[in-house]
Amino acid sequence: MNTTHRRFRTLAVVAAAVGAAALVTSCSGTFEKFDDSKAYKKTETFSFAQASNGIDTLPSWVPAGATGIDEVIRTTGNERILRMTANIAEIDHNSCIARPTVETRPASLSAQWWPTGVEKGSSFQCGDWYVGEKDSFVYGYRPETVGFVIDQLDKK
């Protein structure tokens, strides 16, 4: 009996070890390591020849006649930057308020077409967007509200 019990126990230990080894090797081969340097940095870029092409993506205040529209959207938050060729006078003033000066956090998104600090020159607030004009382009900036709320809570 003692020999049978020992064989059964040895067989069980070997089977468990083989199963664990198979599980470890199969998982490491099918899953990539998580790269936390990319966490919270996911963005999508959109370009539209005219506003009607981006009707499902663009904010409602974008003029119907806008052309050459470029937008970068943070997919893990709310921040967005936008550039278009448009007449700023054609912005939907029912949803926008003129602001002589705007104080906002700097954009953390970037694009080759986004001038550093352009959000500080905004002259309108359209909902949670800051909109301004520079060098014949209209720029829109929607700041990250998730981080802002957390920052405000940390200050209390």
PANUFI-664909 format. One record per residue (C-alpha): residue number from 1; residue in one letter; chain; x, y, z. Coordinates in steps of 0.25 Angstrom, whole numbers. Layout:
# PANUFI-664909
i aa ch x y z
NUM a A X Y Z $
...
This chain:
# PANUFI-664909
i aa ch x y z
1 m A 0 0 0 $
2 n A 11 9 4 $
3 t A 17 8 -10 $
4 t A 4 10 -17 $
5 h A 2 23 -9 $
6 r A 16 28 -12 $
7 r A 14 25 -27 $
8 f A 0 32 -27 $
9 r A 6 44 -20 $
10 t A 18 45 -30 $
11 l A 9 44 -42 $
12 a A 0 55 -36 $
13 v A 12 64 -34 $
14 v A 18 62 -48 $
15 a A 5 64 -54 $
16 a A 3 77 -47 $
17 a A 17 82 -51 $
18 v A 15 78 -65 $
19 g A 2 86 -65 $
20 a A 8 98 -59 $
21 a A 19 98 -68 $
22 a A 10 97 -80 $
23 l A 1 108 -75 $
24 v A 13 117 -73 $
25 t A 19 115 -86 $
26 s A 6 116 -94 $
27 c A 3 129 -88 $
28 s A 16 136 -90 $
29 g A 15 132 -104 $
30 t A 2 138 -107 $
31 f A 1 151 -99 $
32 e A 10 163 -101 $
33 k A 16 170 -89 $
34 f A 8 182 -85 $
35 d A 15 194 -89 $
36 d A 11 205 -78 $
37 s A 19 216 -85 $
38 k A 7 216 -95 $
39 a A -4 216 -84 $
40 y A -13 229 -85 $
41 k A -6 234 -97 $
42 k A -15 228 -108 $
43 t A -20 237 -118 $
44 e A -27 237 -132 $
45 t A -25 247 -143 $
46 f A -36 251 -153 $
47 s A -35 260 -165 $
48 f A -47 264 -173 $
49 a A -47 272 -186 $
50 q A -60 279 -182 $
51 a A -69 279 -169 $
52 s A -80 271 -175 $
53 n A -70 259 -176 $
54 g A -68 259 -161 $
55 i A -82 262 -156 $
56 d A -81 250 -146 $
57 t A -68 254 -141 $
58 l A -67 269 -141 $
59 p A -73 278 -130 $
60 s A -86 285 -134 $
61 w A -80 299 -134 $
62 v A -71 296 -146 $
63 p A -77 305 -158 $
64 a A -83 297 -169 $
65 g A -73 304 -179 $
66 a A -61 299 -171 $
67 t A -50 292 -180 $
68 g A -37 286 -178 $
69 i A -40 281 -164 $
70 d A -30 273 -155 $
71 e A -33 268 -141 $
72 v A -26 260 -131 $
73 i A -35 253 -120 $
74 r A -30 246 -107 $
75 t A -37 233 -107 $
76 t A -34 231 -92 $
77 g A -40 245 -88 $
78 n A -47 257 -93 $
79 e A -36 266 -99 $
80 r A -36 270 -113 $
81 i A -29 279 -122 $
82 l A -35 284 -136 $
83 r A -30 293 -147 $
84 m A -39 297 -159 $
85 t A -39 307 -170 $
86 a A -52 315 -167 $
87 n A -57 329 -164 $
88 i A -58 331 -149 $
89 a A -70 340 -151 $
90 e A -78 327 -156 $
91 i A -76 320 -143 $
92 d A -90 316 -137 $
93 h A -91 328 -128 $
94 n A -103 322 -121 $
95 s A -94 311 -114 $
96 c A -82 321 -113 $
97 i A -79 332 -104 $
98 a A -69 343 -107 $
99 r A -58 343 -97 $
100 p A -48 355 -97 $
101 t A -37 347 -89 $
102 v A -37 332 -87 $
103 e A -29 325 -76 $
104 t A -28 310 -79 $
105 r A -17 300 -76 $
106 p A -8 297 -88 $
107 a A -11 286 -98 $
108 s A -4 273 -95 $
109 l A -7 268 -109 $
110 s A 1 272 -120 $
111 a A 2 272 -135 $
112 q A 11 277 -146 $
113 w A 0 287 -149 $
114 w A -3 292 -135 $
115 p A 5 304 -131 $
116 t A 10 304 -116 $
117 g A 1 313 -107 $
118 v A -10 315 -118 $
119 e A -21 312 -108 $
120 k A -17 324 -100 $
121 g A -21 333 -111 $
122 s A -36 327 -111 $
123 s A -47 338 -113 $
124 f A -59 329 -111 $
125 q A -64 318 -102 $
126 c A -73 308 -109 $
127 g A -78 299 -98 $
128 d A -65 293 -93 $
129 w A -57 297 -105 $
130 y A -48 309 -106 $
131 v A -47 315 -120 $
132 g A -38 325 -126 $
133 e A -32 330 -139 $
134 k A -18 331 -143 $
135 d A -11 332 -157 $
136 s A -23 330 -165 $
137 f A -27 317 -157 $
138 v A -38 315 -147 $
139 y A -33 306 -135 $
140 g A -41 299 -125 $
141 y A -36 293 -112 $
142 r A -44 284 -102 $
143 p A -36 282 -89 $
144 e A -36 269 -82 $
145 t A -46 270 -71 $
146 v A -43 257 -64 $
147 g A -30 261 -60 $
148 f A -35 275 -56 $
149 v A -45 270 -47 $
150 i A -35 261 -40 $
151 d A -26 273 -39 $
152 q A -37 281 -33 $
153 l A -40 270 -23 $
154 d A -25 269 -19 $
155 k A -25 284 -16 $
156 k A -36 283 -5 $
